[in-house]
Amino acid sequence: MSKKSSLIVNLPNLTPQVTLPYHLGKLLNLIIAAKEGGISSLALHDAGCVTPANGVSALKALGAKIHSDRKHAIDAKGEERPGVAHYTYMGWQ
């Protein structure tokens, strides 16, 4: 099985799409799919993004506008975790 090198992501704004490395494209698709509610770093980790903060930082450097906020979240064990990062897609520069 060959490793995918890039992924085209359709953007819901004036920039119609961007081509990104596969791991960043997957991360951006997950953040966009979460819509206004955003997605937690715990959920991103559960979806296979090993270091969501690093990926978000890389996306921002490429032109993504992603809002970061800290909120409480429930982990996979059902325990409340304070100060978990949540990411919301705001557009592309």
C-alpha positions in Angstrom: 0.0 0.0 0.0 1.5 3.3 -1.0 1.5 6.3 1.3 -0.5 9.3 0.0 1.7 12.4 -0.4 -1.0 15.1 -0.8 -4.7 15.8 -0.5 -6.8 18.5 -2.2 -9.1 20.2 0.3 -12.2 22.1 -0.8 -12.5 25.2 1.2 -15.9 26.8 2.2 -14.7 30.4 1.5 -13.4 32.6 -1.4 -10.3 30.4 -1.9 -11.9 27.3 -3.5 -9.3 24.8 -2.6 -5.7 24.2 -1.6 -3.3 21.2 -2.0 -1.7 20.2 1.2 0.5 17.3 2.5 -1.8 14.4 3.3 -1.6 14.7 7.1 -2.3 18.4 7.0 -5.2 18.0 4.6 -6.8 15.3 6.8 -6.4 17.6 9.8 -7.9 20.6 8.0 -10.9 18.5 6.7 -11.6 17.4 10.3 -11.5 21.0 11.6 -13.7 22.3 8.7 -16.2 19.4 9.2 -16.7 20.5 12.9 -18.1 23.8 11.7 -18.7 26.6 14.2 -18.6 24.4 17.2 -14.9 23.5 16.6 -13.2 20.3 17.4 -11.1 19.4 20.4 -7.5 18.2 20.3 -8.7 15.0 22.0 -11.1 14.3 19.2 -8.4 15.1 16.6 -6.0 12.7 18.4 -8.7 10.0 18.4 -9.1 10.6 14.6 -5.4 9.8 14.1 -3.8 13.2 14.3 -0.9 12.5 16.6 0.1 16.1 17.3 -2.8 18.4 16.5 -1.1 21.6 17.8 1.8 21.1 15.5 -0.4 20.5 12.5 -2.6 23.6 13.3 0.6 25.7 13.6 1.8 24.4 10.2 -1.7 25.1 8.6 -1.6 28.7 10.0 1.9 29.2 8.5 0.5 28.2 5.1 -2.5 30.6 5.3 -5.2 28.9 7.3 -7.2 31.1 9.8 -7.9 28.8 12.7 -9.2 30.1 16.0 -7.9 28.3 19.0 -9.6 28.3 22.4 -9.3 26.3 25.6 -12.4 24.6 27.0 -13.4 21.7 29.1 -13.7 18.4 27.3 -14.6 14.8 28.1 -11.9 12.2 27.3 -12.3 8.6 26.0 -12.6 7.4 29.6 -15.4 9.8 30.3 -13.4 12.0 32.6 -13.6 15.8 32.3 -10.4 17.5 31.2 -9.9 21.2 31.7 -8.1 23.5 29.3 -8.3 21.3 26.2 -7.6 23.1 22.9 -10.5 23.5 20.5 -10.0 24.6 16.9 -12.4 26.4 14.6 -11.8 27.1 10.9 -12.3 30.7 10.0 -11.0 30.9 6.5 -7.9 31.0 4.3 -5.6 34.0 3.5 
